[in-house]
């Protein structure tokens, strides 16, 4: 969005936000190659570390580069000078002439780029922060101000760590409870007289540090997120996504990172919440990509995805008659419910789960082929017992309550084909979508690495097939080495090293592998 499209009163605030975030320079991104002339070219990440590091930024969506400072300030100057929009509107992606064009864009010291860059530095260094107020006031005022600020930060950190609310339902002067933040700050001041004499009513009316709750929380969130990204250290990661409505009934998405740290521990970290227009797969995908990009995380590093909800939980939304149908025919669906519960157990054996999946599919097929008549008899018996009207199956199916809205099918066809078959086929589709050939190979490959019962599920062929799904890491040479390493490993683990005998799961196994520096198997765990 062009800067001039923002209101005049907030343009500097918008610019300062962009400046504080810095240019978008994704780390570890697999930059796509484009054929230019007779060669395949791509952006060089070294450009981000050179003389252009403070202003050069990259758009993953457009595979093109821009100039941050010119984007922020050029519109104020271009009416006076004739300049192009390669680095502000359209972007530049002539990778074969990258350095040449960057130098030309910077130009001489009186070039418009330098003017924009200097304006960016000026805005960045404006002393309008908390520190500037220190420089303009006496040492006593500075000391009191710092004490108020530290007290507010301490209270905010306690509320954040504890998960307690900051705000109260009624924050008016007459209210007995104005919220957690002012109440805890008051309590803190009562027990620390040196703090109590400078906070709340003892401070200047416009300097009580009550209104900066949001800023403190945002600062804590930024520092926490920064620590998470640094701990991830450009490794592979998985994403866990959940969605729900907030109090205003707006859809929101929660994103959690799951990764293996340098000690081989599986770590899960909450990254943030973002509002989404709807919860369709395309909307969630777009929101996830932009959210990761905003934190300089490349989607090429994603090695797994997890979404909340049981396997068949969304089924009722796909067919208008399903809600009523579920109340009557739970005995058709009972075993898929057991499958759902089994798949959500933390200690579930993957091989056993895949067996249950196969059994569920076979039972669904048997129900589809042979159990319609017995189900119909059971439903009719239930309706008769409870004095409920049973439609005559050889009559025309009536749509809704109106007898005039008749369809061209009989009740028997409607219930048998349009409801019974449709529900079971939807279940088949749902199971096949979630457990396709690739997913099953991945799951069984992971199960083959489980150390439980002295690697009872170890299967070299499944592990090799698993590694084959990561060609960017396991090329032909590494696959051959992995093949040899697996033969050596299983003998060593089962007979030569007692540390492998009491491991409880893949997580413990991964930690030992990284500690022992089994490089290729360690890479495989990091991928997973």
Order of alpha helices (4+ residues) and beta strands (2+ residues): alpha-beta-beta-beta-beta-alpha-alpha-alpha-alpha-alpha-alpha-alpha-alpha-beta-beta-beta-alpha-beta-alpha-alpha-alpha-alpha-beta-beta-alpha-alpha-alpha-alpha-alpha-alpha-alpha
